[in-house]
Amino acid sequence: MNTHIKYFSLGVAQDKNVHISQSEDIENLDDFIMLDEHLEQSDRFMDKNSYENS
């Protein structure tokens, strides 16, 4: 069996457009999409903690 694996990432840019990245290697996906989401999640976490501690 000859199976080709492809990885996909989805992200929403600040302009509200959806961005799709695909690759046969997960290391080649669009890191900016993953990094942006990680930073937004961190901001939400920090905002939640600062609200609870005030």
Beta strands, then each sheet from edge to edge (+ up, - down):
strand 1: 7-12
strand 2: 18-23
sheet 1: 1+ 2-
end
